[in-house]
Every structure is written in C-alpha cells, then in structure tokens.
Amino acid sequence: MKAVSNIQLHALSPLDGRYAAQSSALRGWFSEAALIRHRALVEIHWLIALSRAGFSELPPFSEQTEAFLCRLAEQFSAHDAARIKEIERTTHHDVKAVEYWLKESIKGQAELERASEFIHFACTSEDINNTAYGLMLKGARAHVLLPALEALQAQLVALAHAHAAQPMLARTHGQPASPTTLGKEFANIAARLARAIKCIRAAPLLGKMNGATGNYNAHTSAYPDFNWPAFARAVVERLGLVFNPYTTQIEPHDAMAELFDALARVNTILIDLNRDLWGYLSLGYFKQKTAAGEVGSSTMPHKVNPIDFENSEGNLRLSNALLRHLADTLPVSRWQRDLTDSTALRNIGVAFGHALLAYEACLRGLHKLEVNARQLDADLEACWEVIAEAVQTVMRRHGVPEPYEQLKALTRGRAITRAALHDFIRALPVPEAAKAYLLDLTPAQYIGKAAELAAAIE
C-alpha cells in the first residue's frame, strides 16, 4: 500500500489530502502549474501567429524556430512552472512572469531574440488568462468529467436492462402507489443524465484576444490597417475555442456560467439518485456487497452503511455550492474590469474536484448493489390496494357510476387484502372478461409498460 505523504496529512483541502488520489486527474487541468502551463501555451501560439501575419518588423519564423516554440509548450515542466513562480516573486504579476520566462527561454535563439518584444505584443493579461481558462475547461470536460459521467450513465443503463422486469412497489408522497419496475427507475435517471450530459458537452467555451478594453486600441496604434478582429478570431479558433468579438477587458464568462449551470443540473439529478438509493437500501430492496476488513460502524458490527451514496451526495452539494457561486459571480464585473473574478476562477478545480469524487463514489455504490427480490416481492404482496387504480379505470370504461368514489371508500388510508378486493370485483356490473382480468391481476403484474421502457433505454 502506498504511504500517505506528509503533504496529504497536513493539506487544508481534502481534495489535496484525504482525496488526493481520487482527484489527481484534475491536477493536470486546474492546478497552479496547469494554469501557468496554459498561459505559456497561449503566449507561444500568439507569438507564432504574429510571425505569420506578414509584418515587416517580424519576418516569418523558420520551421526550426516554430518547432522550438512548440517544444517549449509541449515539454513544459514542473521546473518551468517553478521558475515562473520565482520570477513572479519579483514582478508580483503572474502573467508578466510568464512573458519574462519566455524571453529567458529563447536566449541563444537568434530569430526569437530579434522578435522578443513581440512576445505578449498588444496583449492585456486577460487575453492570456481567459483563453488559458477556456483551454483548461475544455480539457477537463473532455478528458475527466465527461468520461466519469458517461461511465455512470452506462452503469445505470446496464442496471435498467438487467432489472427491467423486476416489479417494485412505487411510493408517491412516501405512500404505496402504482407499481413500477426496478429497471424502469434506473432508466428514468439514465435518461435524465443522458440529456444533461448533452448540455455539458454542448456548452460553448469562449475566448477573446482584443486588448485592454476589448477595442484593439494597442493593436491599431502599431498596425492601424491590419484586420485585428479577423486575426484574433483565427488565433482563438485555432486554439479550439469559440471567438467572442464583444467584450470589455475580460471575456464576460457567460459561457462558463452556462457550463457550470449544466454541471449543477447533472449534480442535482445525481443527488436525487443518491437519496432514492439510500431509501431503497433502508427498505431492504438492495443489499450491498461487502469487502473483507471493511467496518460499517465502530460499535455495531452488523452494519453495512450506504456510505458511497452519502459521500456522493455530500460532494455533489459542495460542488453545486461552488458552481452556482461561480455562475452567479463570474459574469458580473464593475465597469470594464475588476478582480472579483480572479480568485473565483482559481476555485473551478475545487468545484470540479468535488463533482468528480461524487461521480466516482456513486458509481462505486452502484457496483456494490445486490437486488433483494424477496423483499421487493413481499412489499408488493402486502399492498393489494394499489390494484384499486386499475379497478376504477376498468369501471370507468364500462360506465359504472362513481368508480373513483367507490374505490376511495374501500381503500383510502388502509391496507386491503386480496380477498376483500376480489369480493368487490366480483360484485361489479362489468363484463365477465373484464372481471376475470381484474381477478387475475396482482400487484407484481400491474406494471404497465415499465419493463418495456426500461429495456429500451440507451
């Protein structure tokens, strides 16, 4: 077993302490080193694009020089990030430190040394920051969050198919209701999750490269006849983001808010799932697979607690608190720029980290579930009153007066035995075929199209 590091034991955030291993997939996208690396990447792409623009003062770079710059981005290391942080101790400006590091890194490269003042040319820090965050979000969404959610949705589909025909007593308002199947309940969540995942995938990620207040002021002072909006669009789109032509100093983060809202909706769906599964475990509809050495309670040795679903719910609520704060805070800025977004943006990884923990905990819990068909069947057999809906509906078809009221008088607020219900059915003025159908019907058979719907989910 891998030893726990001192850093993990003394970490302030559980994402870097207790849950360090589970959240490690996000560090490559949202750590301080990741932010610095993406800033450097944007600076390098901007410089290469400038060299291809046709300015007489900046001849096109040779293939070797472009390759050198690309290697700087591709091979960006922890040492490089540490050097930039060292420079920042002098500059007290994180983006300027990246610019100075890049100027350091090109020493000995004659072409690049001659072009050194075109590094960060006409840029404001937010030109670099907003595109860096856009790339970080794009990568984390594609490589971490969506795979985790897709695995969770796939497991729900598998459970829906496996238990499509297993009858289950439904409970509306916590009371016995028209039966469903276990698989159909999994299918309901799988369908909701599939729609929500599409929204996450479709949320656009925007970028801008238009200067200090969004008007290309510095750009046009140097090259007034150059088509800077088209150039900026090309750079942003080449990075894989959607270009935003209308901004202040900052890209307004509306698209980020759209993504965070979409993630929060997924999280809310999964909170609903976790709470339902917790309840079904309490009712005995499921058992949980156990592992040797695990402890359910420090004093009650018999317990197998639904800790995965509880852990998932807790992390989902933490994630949503942050996601909704970010969605509400980031699009608001005083006039053309203030720094309220700067600290908030650095917590995107925290929001995503708690979401990732939740998705993995929920999936882990789903894999532990074992269906207790005996308990499911026993609950149905004890609730013959749920057939009352079918009886009154058949009565309506055949014109029997006040069917609802008759069944209400018979069943409301009390359990009904099979014998009592059958006595009522035998006395009905309906065709014998309808009577025979109702007499053959059991709570376990009264599932409508639930099994077919569950089997059809994708």
VENQUI-V630712 format. One line per field, one symbol per residue. ss: DSSP state (H for helix, E for strand, L for the rest). phi: phi as a letter, one per 30 degrees, with the letter a starting at -180 (. if undefined). burial: I if it has 16 or more other C-alpha atoms within 10 Angstrom, else O. A space follows every 50 residues. Layout:
BEGIN
ss->???
phi->???
burial->???
END
This chain:
BEGIN
ss->LLLLLHHHHHLLLLLLLLLLLLLHHHHHHHLHHHHHHHHHHHHHHHHHHH HLLLLLLLLLLLHHHHHHHHHHHHLLLHHHHHHHHHHHHHHLLHHHHHHH HHHHHLLLLHHHHHLHHHLLLLLLHHHHHHHHHHHHHHHHHHHHHHHHHH HHHHHHHHHHHHLLLLEEEEEELLEEEEEEEHHHHHHHHHHHHHHHHHHH HHLLLEELLLLLLLLLHHHHHHLLLLLHHHHHHHHHHHLLLEELLLLLLL LLLHHHHHHHHHHHHHHHHHHHHHHHHHHHHHHLLEEELLLLLLLLLLLL LLLLLLHHHHHHHHHHHHHHHHHHHHHHHLLLLLLLLLLHHHHHHLLHHH HHHHHHHHHHHHHHHHHHEEELHHHHHHHHHLLHHHHHHHHHHHHHHLLL LLHHHHHHHHHLLLLLLHHHHHHHHHLLLLLHHHHHHHHHLLLLLLLLLH HHHHHHLL
phi->.ddddedddcddcddcceceddcdddddcbddddddddddededdddddd dcdjdddbdeddeddddddddeddcecddddddddddddcdhbddddded dddddcdjceedddcddddididceddddddddedddeddddcbddeddd ddddddddddddbecddbddbchicebedbbedddddededddddddedd ddddccbbbbjdbibiededddbdcdddedddeddddddjccdcdbbcdc ddiddeeddddddddeddedeededddedddddidbccdcbejdbdbdbc dddbddddddddddddddededdddddddddcbdhdabcdddddedcedd ddddddeddddddddddddbdcdddeddddddbddddeddddddddecid dhddddddddcdibdbdedddddddddddbedddddeddddcedddbhce dddddddb
burial->OOOOOOOIOOOOOIIIIIOIOIIOIIIOIIIOIIIIIIIIIIIIIIIIII IOOOOOOIOIIOOOIIOOIIOIIOOIOOOIIOOIIOIIOOOOOIIIIIII IIIOOIOOOOIIOOIIOIIIIIIIIIIIIIIIIIIIIIIIIOOIIIOIII OIIIIIIIIIIOIIIIIIIIOOOOOIIIIIIIIIIIIIIIIOIIOIIOII OOIIIIIIIIIIIIIIOIIOOOOOOOOIIOOIIIIIOOIIIIIIIOIIII IIIIIIIIIIIIIIIIIIIIIOIIOOIIOOIOOOIIIIOOOOOOOOOOOO OOOIOIOIIIIIIIIIIIIIOIIIOIIOIIIOOOOOIOOOIOOOIOIIII IIIIIIIIIIIIIOIIOIIOIOIOOIIOIIIIIIIIIIIOIIOIIOOOOI OOIIOOIOOIIOOOOIOIOOIOOOIOOOOIOOOIIOOIIOOIIIOIIOOI IIIIIOIO
END
